[in-house]
């Protein structure tokens, strides 16, 4: 997607519900890049000390069928979300890598050329034991006052 990346504000809320009934949520608001064309899009941002992944670039690449979350840098991972399908991914930890299962229940997106929202609801398991039910809520909006020559 050549040079059609816009400067955007990305807010991501991650909610993790643990099997014990507790839930934990993290919210991140950051500047990033976004492009969208014909139902396909990409958003990316640099992680910070706040997320514990400073030096890592996180990208969400999405099509009508799937969302791919990839991280490159100090931490490398690739997670593929497909509604109703189970995928595995390698999870890097300071102690080594583990293969985790990813069971995507629902992807709902209103993302379009001007931004919008996406929600991904999924379950993570490790060795067939559920680790937690997670939800990503992502909002993308254009930065105000940006050079909108291509708008």
Secondary structure, DSSP 8 states (H G I E B T S, - for coil): -TT--EEEEEEEEEEEE-TTS-EEEEEEEEEEEEEEETTEEEEEEE--GGGT-TT-EEEEEE-SS-EEEEEESSS-EEEEE-TT-EEEEEEEETTEEEEEEEEEEEEEE--BTTEEEEEEEEEEEETTEEEEEEEEEEEEEE-TT---TT-
